[in-house]
Amino acid sequence: MNTELTHFDAEGQAHMVDVGAKSITHRIAVAEGRIRMEPRTLEMIEQGGHKKGDVLGIARIAGIMAAKKTSDLVPLCHPLALTRIAIDFSVEPSLPGVRCTARVETQGQTGVEMEAINTVQVSLLTIYDMCKAVDRAMTIDQVRLLEKAGGKSGHWRRASGP
């Protein structure tokens, strides 16, 4: 693992990392997060009874859009040609809430970790936006990278646990 921050030059100035000499490889990142809510809010989402429409369907589209716009939001993030964005929602009555998992892929010279994390955050934020009229106490938490593969640093997977 690198022990230096890569987005600063020798003089300490912020810069976009030069990836021009890196090999093009298949890059994958998987991230997850969750939104906790009142049981009645979760029930509305499950039953599709929300007056704004299909909450999870709209959140999925928002997440896809977010992945594609990541470099517009994170100043030193490279714009990437993404080859896959897959978003999965699982309703978890034990939270109660919804878990979002995003897998983002590209063939490129830099990883897609930022895109995967951004996808999860915006997907969950969209759920919050659509449901806030009935549940303002919803909590988004545990947004984190689970796995990344590709590039010279190879494969990394989060150890199990919180």
N, CA, C and O atoms as a DFTB+ gen file, in Angstrom:
648 C
 N C O
     1  1       0.839      -1.180       0.000
     2  2       0.000       0.000       0.000
     3  2       0.881       1.240       0.000
     4  3       1.925       1.277       0.652
     5  1       0.443       2.262      -0.746
     6  2       1.155       3.524      -0.815
     7  2       1.032       4.240       0.525
     8  3      -0.042       4.248       1.126
     9  1       2.118       4.839       0.998
    10  2       2.090       5.538       2.279
    11  2       2.121       7.054       2.107
    12  3       2.202       7.789       3.091
    13  1       2.055       7.524       0.860
    14  2       2.068       8.954       0.590
    15  2       0.770       9.364      -0.090
    16  3       0.177       8.590      -0.841
    17  1       0.338      10.593       0.182
    18  2      -0.824      11.138      -0.507
    19  2      -0.407      11.481      -1.928
    20  3       0.572      12.199      -2.132
    21  1      -1.131      10.980      -2.900
    22  2      -0.720      11.117      -4.297
    23  2      -1.237      12.376      -4.985
    24  3      -0.786      12.692      -6.086
    25  1      -2.160      13.096      -4.376
    26  2      -2.747      14.256      -5.034
    27  2      -2.032      15.568      -4.689
    28  3      -2.589      16.652      -4.860
    29  1      -0.784      15.454      -4.198
    30  2       0.025      16.629      -3.917
    31  2       1.375      16.460      -4.596
    32  3       1.956      15.375      -4.591
    33  1       1.866      17.551      -5.181
    34  2       3.178      17.480      -5.816
    35  2       4.282      17.711      -4.775
    36  3       3.995      17.819      -3.583
    37  1       5.534      17.786      -5.220
    38  2       6.676      17.925      -4.307
    39  2       6.610      19.215      -3.485
    40  3       7.168      19.287      -2.390
    41  1       5.928      20.229      -4.015
    42  2       5.795      21.500      -3.293
    43  2       4.544      21.549      -2.425
    44  3       4.264      22.567      -1.792
    45  1       3.790      20.452      -2.392
    46  2       2.579      20.405      -1.574
    47  2       1.344      20.983      -2.242
    48  3       0.321      21.191      -1.590
    49  1       1.434      21.241      -3.531
    50  2       0.300      21.786      -4.273
    51  2      -0.595      20.652      -4.779
    52  3      -0.099      19.612      -5.210
    53  1      -1.898      20.852      -4.725
    54  2      -2.836      19.851      -5.233
    55  2      -2.676      19.724      -6.742
    56  3      -2.485      20.715      -7.446
    57  1      -2.759      18.482      -7.230
    58  2      -2.697      18.242      -8.672
    59  2      -3.411      16.927      -8.985
    60  3      -3.594      16.070      -8.122
    61  1      -3.802      16.805     -10.246
    62  2      -4.394      15.555     -10.703
    63  2      -3.253      14.592     -11.005
    64  3      -2.308      14.946     -11.710
    65  1      -3.337      13.396     -10.481
    66  2      -2.287      12.398     -10.653
    67  2      -2.138      12.060     -12.136
    68  3      -3.134      11.853     -12.830
    69  1      -0.911      12.003     -12.615
    70  2      -0.635      11.627     -14.008
    71  2      -0.720      10.111     -14.125
    72  3       0.105       9.389     -13.564
    73  1      -1.724       9.633     -14.860
    74  2      -1.898       8.186     -15.041
    75  2      -1.503       7.750     -16.453
    76  3      -1.738       6.607     -16.845
    77  1      -0.904       8.664     -17.208
    78  2      -0.576       8.401     -18.598
    79  2       0.324       7.196     -18.835
    80  3       0.202       6.530     -19.863
    81  1       1.214       6.911     -17.911
    82  2       2.140       5.792     -18.087
    83  2       1.593       4.479     -17.523
    84  3       2.225       3.433     -17.667
    85  1       0.435       4.527     -16.888
    86  2      -0.139       3.307     -16.311
    87  2      -0.734       2.424     -17.400
    88  3      -1.175       2.907     -18.442
    89  1      -0.738       1.134     -17.139
    90  2      -1.334       0.184     -18.075
    91  2      -2.856       0.251     -18.010
    92  3      -3.449       0.520     -16.965
    93  1      -3.461      -0.002     -19.157
    94  2      -4.924      -0.108     -19.196
    95  2      -5.284      -1.505     -18.716
    96  3      -4.868      -2.505     -19.302
    97  1      -6.062      -1.560     -17.644
    98  2      -6.510      -2.848     -17.104
    99  2      -7.989      -2.772     -16.773
   100  3      -8.577      -1.693     -16.712
   101  1      -8.576      -3.940     -16.562
   102  2      -9.976      -4.013     -16.139
   103  2     -10.030      -3.594     -14.678
   104  3      -9.421      -4.240     -13.825
   105  1     -10.745      -2.532     -14.385
   106  2     -10.847      -1.981     -13.030
   107  2     -12.258      -2.205     -12.516
   108  3     -13.236      -1.981     -13.229
   109  1     -12.350      -2.649     -11.273
   110  2     -13.641      -2.929     -10.630
   111  2     -13.615      -2.337      -9.231
   112  3     -12.597      -2.411      -8.543
   113  1     -14.721      -1.754      -8.809
   114  2     -14.873      -1.328      -7.419
   115  2     -16.294      -1.640      -6.972
   116  3     -17.253      -1.464      -7.723
   117  1     -16.408      -2.107      -5.736
   118  2     -17.701      -2.414      -5.137
   119  2     -17.795      -1.625      -3.829
   120  3     -16.889      -1.677      -2.997
   121  1     -18.888      -0.904      -3.660
   122  2     -19.118      -0.123      -2.443
   123  2     -20.519      -0.424      -1.932
   124  3     -21.372      -0.924      -2.665
   125  1     -20.737      -0.110      -0.661
   126  2     -22.070      -0.294      -0.084
   127  2     -22.354       0.794       0.926
   128  3     -21.457       1.516       1.361
   129  1     -23.606       0.896       1.288
   130  2     -24.057       1.807       2.329
   131  2     -25.493       1.448       2.657
   132  3     -26.097       0.590       2.014
   133  1     -26.026       2.113       3.660
   134  2     -27.408       1.805       4.037
   135  2     -28.106       3.063       4.498
   136  3     -27.480       4.048       4.890
   137  1     -29.431       2.997       4.436
   138  2     -30.259       4.056       4.976
   139  2     -31.251       3.404       5.936
   140  3     -32.000       2.499       5.567
   141  1     -31.233       3.885       7.164
   142  2     -32.149       3.369       8.180
   143  2     -33.344       4.295       8.278
   144  3     -33.221       5.509       8.114
   145  1     -34.512       3.706       8.549
   146  2     -35.753       4.475       8.547
   147  2     -36.788       3.826       9.454
   148  3     -36.573       2.743       9.998
   149  1     -37.896       4.502       9.602
   150  2     -39.017       3.953      10.361
   151  2     -39.590       2.755       9.604
   152  3     -39.585       2.749       8.374
   153  1     -40.084       1.743      10.320
   154  2     -40.667       0.575       9.646
   155  2     -41.777       0.937       8.656
   156  3     -41.891       0.313       7.601
   157  1     -42.588       1.930       8.986
   158  2     -43.688       2.308       8.070
   159  2     -43.151       2.902       6.767
   160  3     -43.769       2.743       5.714
   161  1     -42.005       3.584       6.833
   162  2     -41.393       4.139       5.623
   163  2     -40.891       3.007       4.736
   164  3     -41.084       3.020       3.520
   165  1     -40.252       2.038       5.356
   166  2     -39.761       0.883       4.608
   167  2     -40.916       0.119       3.970
   168  3     -40.806      -0.362       2.842
   169  1     -41.999       0.013       4.684
   170  2     -43.187      -0.672       4.159
   171  2     -43.731       0.049       2.922
   172  3     -44.131      -0.596       1.952
   173  1     -43.745       1.377       2.957
   174  2     -44.201       2.152       1.785
   175  2     -43.312       1.867       0.570
   176  3     -43.800       1.713      -0.549
   177  1     -42.006       1.801       0.811
   178  2     -41.075       1.531      -0.281
   179  2     -41.308       0.136      -0.844
   180  3     -41.364      -0.046      -2.060
   181  1     -41.444      -0.847       0.038
   182  2     -41.646      -2.241      -0.387
   183  2     -42.935      -2.420      -1.175
   184  3     -42.969      -3.148      -2.167
   185  1     -43.985      -1.759      -0.731
   186  2     -45.289      -1.939      -1.367
   187  2     -45.475      -1.072      -2.603
   188  3     -46.477      -1.198      -3.308
   189  1     -44.515      -0.192      -2.869
   190  2     -44.632       0.679      -4.036
   191  2     -45.736       1.696      -3.881
   192  3     -46.250       2.216      -4.871
   193  1     -46.109       1.986      -2.639
   194  2     -47.219       2.889      -2.387
   195  2     -46.828       4.342      -2.233
   196  3     -47.649       5.155      -1.809
   197  1     -45.622       4.683      -2.559
   198  2     -45.166       6.053      -2.408
   199  2     -45.751       6.900      -3.526
   200  3     -45.716       6.504      -4.691
   201  1     -46.291       8.066      -3.179
   202  2     -46.952       8.899      -4.194
   203  2     -45.989       9.456      -5.238
   204  3     -46.420       9.880      -6.310
   205  1     -44.680       9.461      -4.936
   206  2     -43.699       9.946      -5.908
   207  2     -43.278       8.866      -6.901
   208  3     -42.560       9.154      -7.858
   209  1     -43.719       7.624      -6.682
   210  2     -43.387       6.563      -7.617
   211  2     -42.470       5.505      -7.037
   212  3     -42.372       5.347      -5.820
   213  1     -41.802       4.786      -7.920
   214  2     -40.921       3.678      -7.563
   215  2     -39.636       4.225      -6.952
   216  3     -38.718       4.616      -7.673
   217  1     -39.573       4.253      -5.629
   218  2     -38.442       4.856      -4.921
   219  2     -37.113       4.210      -5.315
   220  3     -36.158       4.915      -5.641
   221  1     -37.046       2.898      -5.290
   222  2     -35.775       2.225      -5.580
   223  2     -35.399       2.325      -7.061
   224  3     -34.219       2.413      -7.399
   225  1     -36.388       2.312      -7.926
   226  2     -36.112       2.472      -9.358
   227  2     -35.521       3.842      -9.664
   228  3     -34.578       3.963     -10.446
   229  1     -36.084       4.866      -9.043
   230  2     -35.579       6.220      -9.252
   231  2     -34.201       6.371      -8.612
   232  3     -33.322       7.020      -9.179
   233  1     -34.008       5.775      -7.433
   234  2     -32.704       5.823      -6.766
   235  2     -31.635       5.122      -7.611
   236  3     -30.483       5.554      -7.635
   237  1     -32.011       4.056      -8.295
   238  2     -31.064       3.345      -9.170
   239  2     -30.623       4.254     -10.320
   240  3     -29.433       4.332     -10.627
   241  1     -31.561       4.929     -10.946
   242  2     -31.223       5.843     -12.050
   243  2     -30.337       6.976     -11.531
   244  3     -29.374       7.363     -12.192
   245  1     -30.659       7.504     -10.355
   246  2     -29.844       8.577      -9.771
   247  2     -28.417       8.091      -9.522
   248  3     -27.459       8.820      -9.777
   249  1     -28.276       6.873      -9.029
   250  2     -26.951       6.316      -8.783
   251  2     -26.146       6.152     -10.055
   252  3     -24.947       6.429     -10.077
   253  1     -26.796       5.707     -11.110
   254  2     -26.114       5.564     -12.403
   255  2     -25.646       6.931     -12.902
   256  3     -24.520       7.082     -13.375
   257  1     -26.519       7.908     -12.789
   258  2     -26.143       9.261     -13.204
   259  2     -24.977       9.784     -12.362
   260  3     -24.078      10.441     -12.885
   261  1     -24.994       9.494     -11.070
   262  2     -23.928       9.953     -10.174
   263  2     -22.580       9.352     -10.560
   264  3     -21.567      10.052     -10.576
   265  1     -22.568       8.060     -10.870
   266  2     -21.309       7.421     -11.264
   267  2     -20.705       8.137     -12.466
   268  3     -19.498       8.368     -12.520
   269  1     -21.552       8.483     -13.425
   270  2     -21.086       9.121     -14.651
   271  2     -20.617      10.552     -14.424
   272  3     -19.867      11.089     -15.239
   273  1     -21.046      11.179     -13.330
   274  2     -20.712      12.580     -13.042
   275  2     -19.670      12.735     -11.936
   276  3     -19.403      13.858     -11.508
   277  1     -19.081      11.655     -11.468
   278  2     -18.176      11.730     -10.326
   279  2     -17.054      12.739     -10.529
   280  3     -16.749      13.509      -9.618
   281  1     -16.441      12.751     -11.692
   282  2     -15.325      13.677     -11.913
   283  2     -15.776      15.136     -11.923
   284  3     -14.947      16.032     -11.760
   285  1     -17.063      15.394     -12.110
   286  2     -17.580      16.759     -12.019
   287  2     -17.723      17.206     -10.564
   288  3     -17.767      18.403     -10.280
   289  1     -17.795      16.254      -9.656
   290  2     -18.022      16.558      -8.242
   291  2     -16.768      16.479      -7.386
   292  3     -16.628      17.232      -6.422
   293  1     -15.860      15.581      -7.725
   294  2     -14.638      15.387      -6.951
   295  2     -13.507      16.019      -7.761
   296  3     -13.146      15.504      -8.819
   297  1     -12.944      17.129      -7.277
   298  2     -12.057      17.959      -8.098
   299  2     -10.882      17.261      -8.775
   300  3     -10.559      17.614      -9.909
   301  1     -10.235      16.303      -8.151
   302  2      -9.033      15.710      -8.742
   303  2      -9.282      14.315      -9.308
   304  3      -8.339      13.573      -9.584
   305  1     -10.538      13.968      -9.477
   306  2     -10.931      12.658      -9.994
   307  2     -10.929      12.702     -11.525
   308  3     -11.446      13.645     -12.126
   309  1     -10.344      11.674     -12.148
   310  2     -10.292      11.608     -13.610
   311  2     -11.661      11.270     -14.197
   312  3     -12.379      10.440     -13.638
   313  1     -12.034      11.895     -15.309
   314  2     -13.243      11.453     -16.021
   315  2     -12.961      10.085     -16.657
   316  3     -11.916       9.887     -17.276
   317  1     -13.888       9.160     -16.501
   318  2     -13.665       7.793     -16.978
   319  2     -14.779       7.341     -17.905
   320  3     -15.924       7.777     -17.783
   321  1     -14.430       6.468     -18.828
   322  2     -15.420       5.800     -19.672
   323  2     -15.832       4.523     -18.929
   324  3     -15.131       3.512     -18.983
   325  1     -16.949       4.580     -18.250
   326  2     -17.398       3.442     -17.455
   327  2     -18.017       2.386     -18.362
   328  3     -18.754       2.709     -19.293
   329  1     -17.713       1.128     -18.085
   330  2     -18.246       0.033     -18.896
   331  2     -19.395      -0.696     -18.211
   332  3     -20.152      -1.414     -18.864
   333  1     -19.531      -0.515     -16.896
   334  2     -20.616      -1.173     -16.174
   335  2     -20.909      -0.417     -14.890
   336  3     -19.997       0.005     -14.179
   337  1     -22.199      -0.250     -14.603
   338  2     -22.666       0.288     -13.329
   339  2     -23.838      -0.588     -12.924
   340  3     -24.881      -0.569     -13.577
   341  1     -23.678      -1.355     -11.856
   342  2     -24.745      -2.230     -11.372
   343  2     -25.068      -1.844      -9.931
   344  3     -24.177      -1.767      -9.085
   345  1     -26.335      -1.608      -9.665
   346  2     -26.777      -1.190      -8.337
   347  2     -27.808      -2.185      -7.835
   348  3     -28.768      -2.515      -8.531
   349  1     -27.592      -2.656      -6.610
   350  2     -28.511      -3.605      -5.995
   351  2     -29.017      -3.020      -4.687
   352  3     -28.242      -2.498      -3.887
   353  1     -30.318      -3.113      -4.480
   354  2     -30.927      -2.689      -3.221
   355  2     -31.474      -3.914      -2.521
   356  3     -32.119      -4.759      -3.141
   357  1     -31.215      -4.009      -1.225
   358  2     -31.837      -5.073      -0.445
   359  2     -32.585      -4.434       0.716
   360  3     -32.034      -3.653       1.491
   361  1     -33.851      -4.793       0.807
   362  2     -34.694      -4.317       1.900
   363  2     -34.349      -5.153       3.123
   364  3     -34.368      -6.383       3.074
   365  1     -34.036      -4.481       4.211
   366  2     -33.615      -5.175       5.426
   367  2     -34.499      -4.751       6.599
   368  3     -34.233      -3.740       7.250
   369  1     -35.545      -5.524       6.864
   370  2     -36.456      -5.181       7.961
   371  2     -35.755      -5.095       9.319
   372  3     -36.227      -4.383      10.206
   373  1     -34.647      -5.801       9.495
   374  2     -33.953      -5.778      10.779
   375  2     -33.292      -4.422      11.070
   376  3     -33.018      -4.125      12.233
   377  1     -33.027      -3.592      10.052
   378  2     -32.423      -2.276      10.306
   379  2     -33.399      -1.338      11.029
   380  3     -32.984      -0.807      12.060
   381  1     -34.565      -1.087      10.641
   382  2     -35.143      -1.288       9.309
   383  2     -34.561      -0.286       8.309
   384  3     -34.222       0.846       8.652
   385  1     -34.458      -0.749       7.059
   386  2     -33.938       0.132       6.034
   387  2     -33.568      -0.591       4.764
   388  3     -34.008      -1.713       4.516
   389  1     -32.761       0.062       3.969
   390  2     -32.359      -0.444       2.665
   391  2     -30.836      -0.394       2.585
   392  3     -30.217       0.608       2.942
   393  1     -30.248      -1.479       2.116
   394  2     -28.810      -1.528       1.844
   395  2     -28.625      -1.369       0.332
   396  3     -29.346      -1.976      -0.460
   397  1     -27.662      -0.556      -0.047
   398  2     -27.337      -0.332      -1.461
   399  2     -25.923      -0.835      -1.703
   400  3     -24.996      -0.500      -0.965
   401  1     -25.767      -1.642      -2.747
   402  2     -24.451      -2.102      -3.174
   403  2     -24.271      -1.696      -4.632
   404  3     -25.156      -1.916      -5.459
   405  1     -23.127      -1.107      -4.937
   406  2     -22.848      -0.680      -6.308
   407  2     -21.544      -1.304      -6.783
   408  3     -20.556      -1.360      -6.052
   409  1     -21.568      -1.771      -8.022
   410  2     -20.373      -2.308      -8.682
   411  2     -20.153      -1.470      -9.939
   412  3     -21.039      -1.339     -10.783
   413  1     -18.958      -0.911     -10.041
   414  2     -18.622      -0.057     -11.179
   415  2     -17.363      -0.624     -11.826
   416  3     -16.431      -1.048     -11.143
   417  1     -17.354      -0.622     -13.165
   418  2     -16.223      -1.184     -13.898
   419  2     -15.813      -0.265     -15.048
   420  3     -16.607       0.520     -15.565
   421  1     -14.552      -0.393     -15.423
   422  2     -14.013       0.300     -16.585
   423  2     -12.793      -0.463     -17.097
   424  3     -12.252      -1.327     -16.407
   425  1     -12.381      -0.140     -18.285
   426  2     -11.082      -0.549     -18.814
   427  2     -10.293       0.746     -18.851
   428  3     -10.563       1.616     -19.679
   429  1      -9.311       0.884     -17.953
   430  2      -8.642       2.172     -17.909
   431  2      -7.346       2.160     -17.145
   432  3      -6.809       1.115     -16.780
   433  1      -6.856       3.383     -16.915
   434  2      -5.562       3.586     -16.280
   435  2      -5.681       4.012     -14.818
   436  3      -4.671       4.215     -14.145
   437  1      -6.892       4.145     -14.335
   438  2      -7.110       4.499     -12.937
   439  2      -8.391       3.830     -12.452
   440  3      -9.259       3.465     -13.246
   441  1      -8.491       3.678     -11.147
   442  2      -9.579       2.911     -10.555
   443  2     -10.915       3.633     -10.513
   444  3     -11.017       4.818     -10.830
   445  1     -11.932       2.889     -10.115
   446  2     -13.310       3.390     -10.083
   447  2     -13.890       3.401      -8.662
   448  3     -15.106       3.332      -8.485
   449  1     -13.025       3.487      -7.666
   450  2     -13.495       3.507      -6.287
   451  2     -14.396       4.712      -6.011
   452  3     -15.447       4.574      -5.385
   453  1     -13.987       5.881      -6.475
   454  2     -14.769       7.092      -6.229
   455  2     -16.145       6.987      -6.875
   456  3     -17.145       7.423      -6.305
   457  1     -16.186       6.407      -8.067
   458  2     -17.467       6.255      -8.759
   459  2     -18.393       5.312      -7.997
   460  3     -19.589       5.577      -7.885
   461  1     -17.854       4.217      -7.473
   462  2     -18.683       3.263      -6.723
   463  2     -19.219       3.886      -5.443
   464  3     -20.395       3.727      -5.116
   465  1     -18.360       4.594      -4.718
   466  2     -18.800       5.229      -3.470
   467  2     -19.815       6.328      -3.760
   468  3     -20.816       6.447      -3.053
   469  1     -19.570       7.126      -4.783
   470  2     -20.509       8.194      -5.152
   471  2     -21.856       7.620      -5.567
   472  3     -22.900       8.183      -5.238
   473  1     -21.838       6.514      -6.281
   474  2     -23.072       5.848      -6.701
   475  2     -23.921       5.491      -5.487
   476  3     -25.121       5.765      -5.462
   477  1     -23.302       4.885      -4.487
   478  2     -24.027       4.493      -3.276
   479  2     -24.586       5.721      -2.569
   480  3     -25.759       5.747      -2.196
   481  1     -23.757       6.725      -2.388
   482  2     -24.200       7.910      -1.646
   483  2     -25.384       8.603      -2.315
   484  3     -26.348       8.972      -1.644
   485  1     -25.318       8.777      -3.611
   486  2     -26.408       9.472      -4.305
   487  2     -27.657       8.596      -4.371
   488  3     -28.771       9.113      -4.284
   489  1     -27.497       7.298      -4.521
   490  2     -28.662       6.401      -4.491
   491  2     -29.387       6.525      -3.156
   492  3     -30.611       6.651      -3.121
   493  1     -28.637       6.488      -2.064
   494  2     -29.243       6.588      -0.736
   495  2     -29.814       7.979      -0.484
   496  3     -30.869       8.114       0.135
   497  1     -29.135       8.995      -0.951
   498  2     -29.636      10.357      -0.808
   499  2     -30.957      10.530      -1.562
   500  3     -31.841      11.258      -1.108
   501  1     -31.089       9.876      -2.689
   502  2     -32.335       9.941      -3.453
   503  2     -33.472       9.271      -2.691
   504  3     -34.597       9.770      -2.686
   505  1     -33.184       8.144      -2.049
   506  2     -34.210       7.509      -1.203
   507  2     -34.630       8.483      -0.105
   508  3     -35.819       8.646       0.170
   509  1     -33.643       9.129       0.521
   510  2     -33.966      10.110       1.557
   511  2     -34.860      11.211       0.988
   512  3     -35.890      11.543       1.575
   513  1     -34.470      11.768      -0.141
   514  2     -35.235      12.856      -0.748
   515  2     -36.675      12.444      -1.030
   516  3     -37.604      13.212      -0.782
   517  1     -36.856      11.247      -1.544
   518  2     -38.205      10.802      -1.918
   519  2     -39.074      10.481      -0.707
   520  3     -40.301      10.533      -0.790
   521  1     -38.443      10.150       0.417
   522  2     -39.212       9.719       1.591
   523  2     -39.203      10.716       2.747
   524  3     -39.829      10.460       3.775
   525  1     -38.518      11.830       2.607
   526  2     -38.369      12.754       3.733
   527  2     -39.683      13.356       4.210
   528  3     -39.779      13.778       5.362
   529  1     -40.679      13.403       3.366
   530  2     -41.967      13.964       3.791
   531  2     -42.623      13.110       4.873
   532  3     -43.397      13.624       5.680
   533  1     -42.322      11.816       4.896
   534  2     -42.920      10.932       5.899
   535  2     -41.929      10.505       6.977
   536  3     -42.334       9.944       7.995
   537  1     -40.610      10.767       6.766
   538  2     -39.617      10.288       7.730
   539  2     -38.336      11.120       7.626
   540  3     -37.409      10.749       6.905
   541  1     -38.287      12.227       8.338
   542  2     -37.104      13.102       8.288
   543  2     -35.949      12.561       9.123
   544  3     -34.832      13.068       9.018
   545  1     -36.186      11.549       9.948
   546  2     -35.144      11.012      10.829
   547  2     -34.321       9.896      10.187
   548  3     -33.508       9.266      10.861
   549  1     -34.522       9.647       8.896
   550  2     -33.731       8.607       8.228
   551  2     -32.243       8.917       8.385
   552  3     -31.844      10.080       8.456
   553  1     -31.431       7.864       8.439
   554  2     -29.993       8.013       8.627
   555  2     -29.253       7.214       7.567
   556  3     -29.485       6.018       7.394
   557  1     -28.365       7.892       6.865
   558  2     -27.487       7.237       5.894
   559  2     -26.178       6.953       6.616
   560  3     -25.587       7.850       7.217
   561  1     -25.725       5.699       6.557
   562  2     -24.468       5.385       7.224
   563  2     -23.759       4.205       6.576
   564  3     -24.272       3.568       5.656
   565  1     -22.581       3.940       7.081
   566  2     -21.715       2.841       6.652
   567  2     -21.460       2.811       5.148
   568  3     -21.387       1.741       4.545
   569  1     -21.326       3.993       4.548
   570  2     -20.935       4.065       3.141
   571  2     -19.438       3.787       3.089
   572  3     -18.640       4.482       3.717
   573  1     -19.070       2.749       2.323
   574  2     -17.671       2.330       2.328
   575  2     -17.335       1.473       1.120
   576  3     -18.203       0.856       0.504
   577  1     -16.056       1.454       0.803
   578  2     -15.553       0.592      -0.256
   579  2     -15.440      -0.828       0.288
   580  3     -14.899      -1.041       1.373
   581  1     -15.948      -1.791      -0.461
   582  2     -15.851      -3.199      -0.068
   583  2     -14.725      -3.922      -0.776
   584  3     -14.068      -4.795      -0.208
   585  1     -14.512      -3.538      -2.043
   586  2     -13.554      -4.288      -2.850
   587  2     -13.105      -3.443      -4.030
   588  3     -13.868      -2.630      -4.551
   589  1     -11.853      -3.642      -4.449
   590  2     -11.357      -3.039      -5.684
   591  2     -10.399      -4.023      -6.328
   592  3      -9.701      -4.774      -5.647
   593  1     -10.380      -4.006      -7.636
   594  2      -9.495      -4.897      -8.381
   595  2      -9.012      -4.165      -9.625
   596  3      -9.681      -3.277     -10.153
   597  1      -7.824      -4.570     -10.075
   598  2      -7.237      -3.978     -11.270
   599  2      -6.115      -3.025     -10.925
   600  3      -6.054      -2.488      -9.820
   601  1      -5.241      -2.826     -11.871
   602  2      -4.124      -1.912     -11.656
   603  2      -2.972      -2.569     -10.926
   604  3      -3.029      -3.744     -10.566
   605  1      -1.917      -1.780     -10.714
   606  2      -0.711      -2.347     -10.124
   607  2      -0.868      -2.710      -8.657
   608  3      -0.133      -3.559      -8.153
   609  1      -1.814      -2.083      -7.959
   610  2      -2.004      -2.429      -6.540
   611  2      -2.815      -3.712      -6.376
   612  3      -2.941      -4.230      -5.266
   613  1      -3.363      -4.222      -7.471
   614  2      -4.024      -5.533      -7.436
   615  2      -5.374      -5.527      -6.771
   616  3      -6.111      -4.542      -6.822
   617  1      -5.685      -6.637      -6.148
   618  2      -7.001      -6.876      -5.567
   619  2      -6.987      -6.554      -4.072
   620  3      -6.075      -6.957      -3.350
   621  1      -8.007      -5.826      -3.619
   622  2      -8.175      -5.503      -2.210
   623  2      -9.612      -5.806      -1.819
   624  3     -10.538      -5.503      -2.570
   625  1      -9.797      -6.387      -0.677
   626  2     -11.146      -6.667      -0.165
   627  2     -11.176      -6.299       1.315
   628  3     -10.268      -6.647       2.070
   629  1     -12.234      -5.589       1.721
   630  2     -12.412      -5.221       3.122
   631  2     -12.572      -6.471       3.961
   632  3     -13.280      -7.402       3.578
   633  1     -11.917      -6.487       5.097
   634  2     -12.112      -7.597       6.044
   635  2     -13.547      -7.539       6.548
   636  3     -14.114      -6.453       6.669
   637  1     -14.133      -8.675       6.839
   638  2     -15.515      -8.695       7.312
   639  2     -15.614      -7.963       8.634
   640  3     -14.645      -7.850       9.386
   641  1     -16.803      -7.473       8.892
   642  2     -17.047      -6.729      10.122
   643  2     -17.645      -5.383       9.810
   644  3     -17.879      -5.067       8.643
   645  1     -17.897      -4.581      10.826
   646  2     -18.557      -3.286      10.617
   647  2     -17.737      -2.293       9.847
   648  3     -18.188      -1.172       9.611
